Amino acid sequence: MDMTVDVMGHSLVYWVQDLHAAGLLRRGAKVLALTSRGDSRVMPNYGAVSAAKSALAAHVRQLAVELAPAGIGVNALRAGLTLTPALIRIPGSDELARRASEANPHGRITVPEDVAEAVLMLSAGDSSWITGNVIDVDGGEGLV
């Protein structure tokens, strides 16, 4: 559990600290983390990841406040269920994908291009006004 929370949660802080210390985060920069519904939903075999995603959301909020004076935005993108190598390793992932597709108002699961589009939109301007959020990129999957 410690390794999972460190790698999937705390690593964001270490990464941002190093970038900031190196002067690589200038006004208008965006820090975007990727998360999942595991931060708020309970699923079998997902406890350590759930704890890590909860820690990640807390770090996003904290970093947003700390970096706001420098004009840097910090957010997490919470993608809907997406067919990835990590998903395939979860027992019962086929059933999860089927249910998510059926429940999603768009009738499909999230694809990497959906997330890429959100990254582009959030990165487009110099504003740091959108900050400290966990933004759903799921086609409404989380609504049902």
TILONU-789657 format. One record per residue (C-alpha): residue number from 1; residue in one letter; y, z, x. Coordinates in pm, 1 decimal. Each point is the difference from the previous one (the first is absolute). Last residue first. Layout:
BEGIN
NUM/A/Y/Z/X $
...
// end
This chain:
BEGIN
144/V/754.0/-1373.6/-2538.1 $
143/L/332.3/25.8/179.0 $
142/G/-142.7/10.7/349.5 $
141/E/-125.2/-356.3/-23.0 $
140/G/346.9/-126.8/-94.5 $
139/G/-5.0/-297.0/235.6 $
138/D/-87.4/234.1/285.5 $
137/V/283.7/29.5/247.2 $
136/D/99.1/355.5/-87.9 $
135/I/287.2/137.0/205.9 $
134/V/-30.8/343.2/159.2 $
133/N/360.5/84.7/58.9 $
132/G/211.5/174.4/261.3 $
131/T/247.6/-285.6/34.3 $
130/I/161.4/-281.6/-195.4 $
129/W/360.4/50.1/110.6 $
128/S/-74.7/-99.2/359.6 $
127/S/184.3/-326.9/-40.1 $
126/D/-17.0/-266.1/269.9 $
125/G/-169.0/-254.5/-219.6 $
124/A/-325.4/-197.5/-21.8 $
123/S/-250.7/261.4/114.0 $
122/L/-78.7/135.0/-346.9 $
121/M/-55.6/-348.6/-140.2 $
120/L/-207.5/-114.3/297.1 $
119/V/-222.8/308.9/-13.3 $
118/A/-46.0/-48.7/-375.0 $
117/E/-105.8/-361.5/56.9 $
116/A/-247.7/109.9/266.6 $
115/V/-153.9/245.0/-248.4 $
114/D/-61.4/-271.8/-256.2 $
113/E/-128.3/-230.1/277.2 $
112/P/-265.1/256.6/89.0 $
111/V/-157.6/-37.8/-345.5 $
110/T/17.6/255.1/-281.0 $
109/I/-277.5/-5.1/-257.6 $
108/R/-12.1/-234.4/-295.7 $
107/G/61.7/-12.1/-374.6 $
106/H/379.4/19.0/24.6 $
105/P/9.4/308.0/-225.7 $
104/N/-249.8/163.1/238.5 $
103/A/-286.2/172.6/-181.8 $
102/E/-258.9/-275.5/46.3 $
101/S/93.1/-56.6/363.4 $
100/A/-3.2/371.5/76.6 $
99/R/-339.3/42.0/-167.5 $
98/R/-155.5/-286.6/195.7 $
97/A/152.3/114.1/328.2 $
96/L/-125.4/357.3/-45.4 $
95/E/-347.3/-131.3/-91.2 $
94/D/-14.8/-207.8/315.7 $
93/S/130.5/296.6/202.3 $
92/G/-293.4/218.7/-103.6 $
91/P/-25.8/171.8/338.1 $
90/I/322.0/-51.7/194.1 $
89/R/-56.2/-221.4/304.3 $
88/I/108.5/-312.2/-193.5 $
87/L/337.6/159.6/-57.7 $
86/A/64.0/35.7/374.3 $
85/P/-90.9/-366.1/67.4 $
84/T/260.5/-95.4/-261.0 $
83/L/-13.0/-109.4/-364.7 $
82/T/312.8/159.2/-140.9 $
81/L/20.2/272.3/-264.8 $
80/G/368.4/32.5/-71.8 $
79/A/236.6/39.7/287.5 $
78/R/203.4/315.1/42.4 $
77/L/285.6/-109.1/224.0 $
76/A/158.9/288.0/185.1 $
75/N/369.4/30.0/67.3 $
74/V/243.3/78.2/280.9 $
73/G/347.9/-150.1/22.1 $
72/I/211.1/33.6/314.1 $
71/G/377.7/36.5/-22.0 $
70/A/20.4/253.9/284.4 $
69/P/106.6/275.5/-242.0 $
68/A/-304.5/-92.7/-212.4 $
67/L/-246.9/62.0/284.1 $
66/E/-73.5/369.1/-64.6 $
65/V/-1.2/-33.6/-377.7 $
64/A/-227.3/-304.2/0.2 $
63/L/-220.8/160.3/266.2 $
62/Q/-63.6/295.7/-229.9 $
61/R/-82.1/-213.2/-303.5 $
60/V/-227.6/-230.9/199.1 $
59/H/-169.2/301.3/164.0 $
58/A/-83.7/146.3/-341.1 $
57/A/-149.2/-331.6/-112.5 $
56/L/-209.0/-14.8/319.1 $
55/A/-128.5/353.7/-53.7 $
54/S/-119.3/-97.7/-348.4 $
53/K/-163.7/-310.7/146.3 $
52/A/-180.1/212.4/259.7 $
51/A/-125.2/248.0/-259.4 $
50/S/-131.4/-284.8/-213.7 $
49/V/-163.2/-157.5/304.2 $
48/A/-183.0/325.3/74.2 $
47/G/-112.0/36.6/-360.6 $
46/Y/-110.9/-358.5/-66.8 $
45/N/-379.5/25.6/-45.1 $
44/P/31.0/26.6/-379.2 $
43/M/345.5/-75.9/-133.5 $
42/V/295.1/222.4/-84.4 $
41/R/326.7/-173.0/-68.6 $
40/S/345.8/91.6/130.0 $
39/D/22.1/-93.4/367.9 $
38/G/-318.8/-201.9/-35.0 $
37/R/202.6/-255.1/-189.6 $
36/S/56.9/-166.7/333.0 $
35/T/238.2/-1.5/293.5 $
34/L/170.8/-242.5/232.1 $
33/A/302.4/111.4/199.7 $
32/L/327.9/-185.8/25.3 $
31/V/277.1/94.4/239.9 $
30/K/305.5/-215.9/-48.3 $
29/A/282.2/-57.9/245.8 $
28/G/352.3/-41.1/-138.4 $
27/R/159.7/210.7/272.0 $
26/R/-218.8/-24.3/310.6 $
25/L/-352.7/118.3/58.8 $
24/L/-102.9/-126.6/344.7 $
23/G/199.9/255.8/196.7 $
22/A/-306.5/109.8/198.8 $
21/A/26.3/351.6/-147.0 $
20/H/8.1/-148.7/-351.6 $
19/L/-308.7/-214.3/59.8 $
18/D/-190.6/296.4/149.4 $
17/Q/97.9/234.4/-284.1 $
16/V/-90.0/-267.9/-256.7 $
15/W/-349.7/-42.9/148.0 $
14/Y/-65.0/374.1/24.6 $
13/V/118.2/51.7/-358.9 $
12/L/-212.2/-285.4/-133.6 $
11/S/-299.9/132.7/194.3 $
10/H/9.1/316.2/-212.6 $
9/G/-159.9/-154.6/-305.8 $
8/M/-278.0/-252.7/59.3 $
7/V/-92.8/89.4/359.1 $
6/D/75.0/373.1/-11.9 $
5/V/-129.4/47.2/-354.6 $
4/T/-321.8/-184.6/85.9 $
3/M/-47.5/182.1/331.8 $
2/D/47.0/341.4/-160.3 $
1/M/-242.9/-83.4/-280.8 $
// end
